[in-house]
């Protein structure tokens, strides 16, 4: 792996704007809130003959620990790692929780999540290999704990999180897909905890499955996706709580694992509690038939996922 030098905050403000986040809520790139220069750095590694890039945020508490949990945050289609860092507030969660967070960049701003999306899917880019090698690299270089690896993402990034749960040979403690579903074959799912978050008014990736916007075609429903893991995890029947517009369904499973589904009534294709999409992004998205919805204020998805991952981290073998 090769790290670049730390990127000064003054320089990060002028990162070139991205054109469109087709499958996720966008915001203009800006300095990550609360990120000190010595805690944030960019890097690259070669996988399959292709140079892949990422951005790592390592708060002091994580850097000082013998090992630290690692959260991998996957941007949506046509996004990038810096956009995800700014939009979803994971740096602040890492400061509070003392874990590492890495923001990889998809190839041509997308991930090969299975049947979607963009050039990576058409060219059969091996993103499972890239993300797996990235985790192994951070275990070696930044003492990430291989038993406490968590993957989250939005839309196309959520597709990729599900695919990692199906195919990756690294250990994954839990995944947290937001506004996405399983679009890859998964004949042998690995038992793990899952927290899925989805807006019931999502037009890009419909909760009930079927055809969404752009390349999202004939996808299975969110509940069908989760059934893959309620079976693999040998879960009990679920319990349900409601605090309108948020409904939470939870399954207790074997070996202390948990499956959880949080839906937000009236919410579209967005990261609840994240930054709103820019006016430019909204206009460009419309040209491609995508809908960039405002984030719901009924839920803080990052705080909810961080708490879920912390529960799994506490129960992980040491």
FENUR-V971531 format. One record per run of one state. SS is the DSSP state (helix for helix, strand for strand, loop for the rest). FROM is the first residue (numbers start at 1). LEN is the number of residues. Records with the same first field share a line. If there is no record, write none. Layout:
SS=FROM-LEN, FROM-LEN
//
This chain:
loop=1-1, 4-5, 13-24, 48-2, 59-1, 65-3, 75-6, 89-1, 98-2, 105-2, 108-2, 111-7, 123-4, 143-1, 155-1, 168-6, 179-14, 200-10, 211-8, 220-2, 233-2, 236-3, 244-2, 257-1, 265-14, 288-13, 316-3
strand=2-2, 40-8, 50-9, 68-7, 100-5, 107-1, 110-1, 144-11, 174-5, 193-7, 210-1, 219-1, 235-1, 239-5, 246-8, 258-7
helix=9-4, 37-3, 60-5, 81-8, 90-8, 118-5, 127-16, 156-12, 222-11, 254-3, 279-9, 301-15
//
